[in-house]
């Protein structure tokens, strides 16, 4: 206690106040924005294929992007996700931290060629257990045709984890922002490649 009081007296209180302010800004403004980056209100609310894999998620994020290319030009890039191809759900520096290896295929739970690809645990309600806890997730990719030369790609990420403080801190502090960075990079990569090849 004396060390804490001494630290606060030496200016540590300013650091604590700054951290608290940053966390408040993140929770009030940044987090709501990145959990629905690019998505419309309707896309956020609607039920999408794959939602049933994680029926009661601790985290639900819906991101989307408009691509100026026909859906037929987008789908090939979507189904060959991976580094140096359509884009990966991993980015350099985060693969090992999150246990994500783009060289290994993820299980396909739902496939509707040209329209829907859902990656996740097919068992859905039986999370994979590790380190005395569990984590289960699904990623749904829904491709829709807006018109002959425009398409919309929606990504829904749902996750469930052990109800512990450590799991909550890891999910909120690492998983959520990392998932946003990975999905955004992938969507922008798919859009760039599809618009180049489908124009």
C-alpha positions as semicolon CSV with decimal commas, in nm:
position;residue;x (nm);y (nm);z (nm)
1;X;0,000;0,000;0,000
2;X;0,286;0,235;0,083
3;X;0,441;0,172;-0,258
4;X;0,112;0,251;-0,430
5;X;0,072;0,575;-0,234
6;X;0,433;0,668;-0,307
7;X;0,384;0,596;-0,677
8;X;0,069;0,810;-0,685
9;X;0,251;1,092;-0,505
10;X;0,531;1,083;-0,766
11;X;0,289;1,135;-1,054
12;X;0,163;0,784;-1,105
13;X;-0,187;0,915;-1,060
14;X;-0,161;1,098;-1,393
15;X;-0,074;0,771;-1,565
16;X;-0,365;0,596;-1,397
17;X;-0,602;0,877;-1,492
18;X;-0,476;0,871;-1,850
19;X;-0,522;0,496;-1,874
20;X;-0,872;0,520;-1,730
21;X;-0,962;0,793;-1,982
22;X;-0,822;0,587;-2,270
23;X;-1,023;0,282;-2,162
24;X;-1,337;0,494;-2,135
25;X;-1,289;0,638;-2,484
26;X;-1,227;0,289;-2,623
27;X;-1,538;0,145;-2,457
28;X;-1,765;0,437;-2,549
29;X;-1,651;0,519;-2,902
30;X;-1,387;0,293;-3,057
31;X;-1,526;-0,048;-2,958
32;X;-1,882;0,014;-3,087
33;X;-1,732;0,146;-3,413
34;X;-1,500;-0,146;-3,483
35;X;-1,758;-0,412;-3,385
36;X;-1,974;-0,295;-3,678
37;X;-1,718;-0,145;-3,917
38;X;-1,878;-0,083;-4,257
39;X;-2,204;-0,262;-4,169
40;X;-2,552;-0,114;-4,192
41;X;-2,803;-0,127;-3,906
42;X;-2,996;-0,396;-4,093
43;X;-2,684;-0,609;-4,148
44;X;-2,595;-0,583;-3,779
45;X;-2,945;-0,690;-3,669
46;X;-3,020;-0,968;-3,918
47;X;-2,965;-1,336;-3,853
48;X;-2,694;-1,480;-4,075
49;X;-2,592;-1,836;-4,163
50;X;-2,363;-1,976;-3,897
51;X;-2,515;-1,785;-3,607
52;X;-2,648;-2,114;-3,472
53;X;-2,292;-2,244;-3,416
54;X;-2,244;-2,005;-3,124
55;X;-2,600;-1,958;-2,990
56;X;-2,513;-1,731;-2,695
57;X;-2,197;-1,539;-2,791
58;X;-1,994;-1,327;-2,554
59;X;-1,876;-1,138;-2,861
60;X;-2,072;-1,059;-3,175
61;X;-1,918;-0,844;-3,449
62;X;-2,052;-0,766;-3,796
63;X;-1,829;-0,598;-4,055
64;X;-1,900;-0,534;-4,421
65;X;-1,764;-0,379;-4,738
66;X;-1,899;-0,277;-5,078
67;X;-1,698;-0,412;-5,370
68;X;-1,724;-0,266;-5,719
69;X;-1,707;-0,601;-5,892
70;X;-1,963;-0,874;-5,957
71;X;-2,008;-1,139;-5,690
72;X;-1,865;-1,396;-5,931
73;X;-1,534;-1,204;-5,925
74;X;-1,533;-1,182;-5,544
75;X;-1,613;-1,543;-5,453
76;X;-1,287;-1,699;-5,586
77;X;-1,083;-1,463;-5,367
78;X;-1,299;-1,538;-5,066
79;X;-1,264;-1,916;-5,088
80;X;-0,886;-1,901;-5,124
81;X;-0,823;-1,699;-4,811
82;X;-0,465;-1,717;-4,697
83;X;-0,144;-1,523;-4,708
84;X;-0,052;-1,391;-5,055
85;X;-0,399;-1,483;-5,181
86;X;-0,737;-1,333;-5,092
87;X;-0,618;-1,220;-4,754
88;X;-0,583;-1,402;-4,426
89;X;-0,773;-1,395;-4,099
90;X;-0,427;-1,356;-3,946
91;X;-0,181;-1,072;-3,969
92;X;0,193;-1,078;-3,906
93;X;0,276;-1,075;-3,538
94;X;-0,063;-1,199;-3,420
95;X;-0,067;-1,551;-3,564
96;X;0,123;-1,714;-3,280
97;X;-0,042;-1,500;-3,012
98;X;-0,390;-1,608;-3,118
99;X;-0,294;-1,958;-3,230
100;X;-0,395;-1,885;-3,588
101;X;-0,197;-2,046;-3,868
102;X;-0,313;-1,954;-4,221
103;X;-0,130;-2,258;-4,361
104;X;-0,381;-2,487;-4,190
105;X;-0,738;-2,495;-4,322
106;X;-1,018;-2,402;-4,083
107;X;-1,318;-2,634;-4,063
108;X;-1,601;-2,539;-4,299
109;X;-1,935;-2,555;-4,119
110;X;-2,164;-2,412;-4,390
111;X;-2,103;-2,377;-4,762
112;X;-2,338;-2,230;-5,021
113;X;-2,111;-2,180;-5,325
114;X;-2,107;-1,823;-5,452
115;X;-2,298;-1,695;-5,151
116;X;-2,203;-1,823;-4,805
117;X;-1,893;-1,961;-4,635
118;X;-1,897;-2,027;-4,259
119;X;-1,585;-2,135;-4,074
120;X;-1,609;-2,275;-3,724
121;X;-1,667;-2,575;-3,507
122;X;-1,937;-2,789;-3,675
123;X;-2,036;-2,919;-3,331
124;X;-2,114;-2,561;-3,239
125;X;-2,240;-2,604;-2,886
126;X;-1,940;-2,810;-2,774
127;X;-1,656;-2,556;-2,734
128;X;-1,297;-2,665;-2,763
129;X;-1,151;-2,681;-2,412
130;X;-0,799;-2,568;-2,329
131;X;-0,608;-2,469;-2,018
132;X;-0,902;-2,548;-1,794
133;X;-1,133;-2,324;-1,994
134;X;-1,290;-2,307;-2,336
135;X;-1,314;-2,092;-2,644
136;X;-1,537;-2,138;-2,946
137;X;-1,586;-1,911;-3,246
138;X;-1,741;-1,891;-3,590
139;X;-1,682;-1,661;-3,886
140;X;-1,955;-1,625;-4,147
141;X;-1,883;-1,470;-4,487
142;X;-2,198;-1,371;-4,675
143;X;-2,164;-1,243;-5,033
144;X;-2,455;-1,057;-5,190
145;X;-2,507;-0,911;-5,534
146;X;-2,610;-0,544;-5,529
147;X;-2,623;-0,515;-5,908
148;X;-2,439;-0,662;-6,205
149;X;-2,117;-0,477;-6,119
150;X;-2,140;-0,436;-5,741
151;X;-2,143;-0,676;-5,449
152;X;-2,154;-0,664;-5,072
153;X;-1,942;-0,884;-4,846
154;X;-2,055;-0,924;-4,483
155;X;-1,847;-1,092;-4,213
156;X;-2,007;-1,204;-3,886
157;X;-1,777;-1,312;-3,605
158;X;-1,921;-1,478;-3,294
159;X;-1,726;-1,610;-2,997
160;X;-1,791;-1,770;-2,661
161;X;-1,538;-1,827;-2,384
162;X;-1,489;-1,931;-2,022
163;X;-1,669;-1,700;-1,777
164;X;-1,352;-1,593;-1,597
165;X;-1,193;-1,252;-1,541
166;X;-0,878;-1,361;-1,725
167;X;-1,079;-1,476;-2,027
168;X;-1,275;-1,151;-2,029
169;X;-0,962;-0,936;-2,015
170;X;-0,791;-1,141;-2,288
171;X;-1,099;-1,127;-2,512
172;X;-1,167;-0,757;-2,469
173;X;-0,805;-0,647;-2,469
174;X;-0,656;-0,877;-2,733
175;X;-0,916;-1,080;-2,925
176;X;-1,156;-0,800;-3,015
177;X;-0,908;-0,545;-3,156
178;X;-0,697;-0,819;-3,318
179;X;-1,003;-0,971;-3,487
180;X;-1,102;-0,628;-3,619
181;X;-0,755;-0,564;-3,765
182;X;-0,749;-0,907;-3,928
183;X;-1,099;-0,889;-4,076
184;X;-1,052;-0,533;-4,202
185;X;-0,723;-0,625;-4,369
186;X;-0,884;-0,928;-4,530
187;X;-1,188;-0,735;-4,658
188;X;-0,976;-0,459;-4,806
189;X;-0,749;-0,718;-4,968
190;X;-1,039;-0,906;-5,123
191;X;-1,191;-0,581;-5,250
192;X;-0,865;-0,469;-5,409
193;X;-0,806;-0,800;-5,585
194;X;-1,167;-0,847;-5,696
195;X;-1,190;-0,496;-5,837
196;X;-0,863;-0,543;-6,025
197;X;-0,962;-0,875;-6,178
198;X;-1,336;-0,822;-6,211
199;X;-1,336;-0,477;-6,371
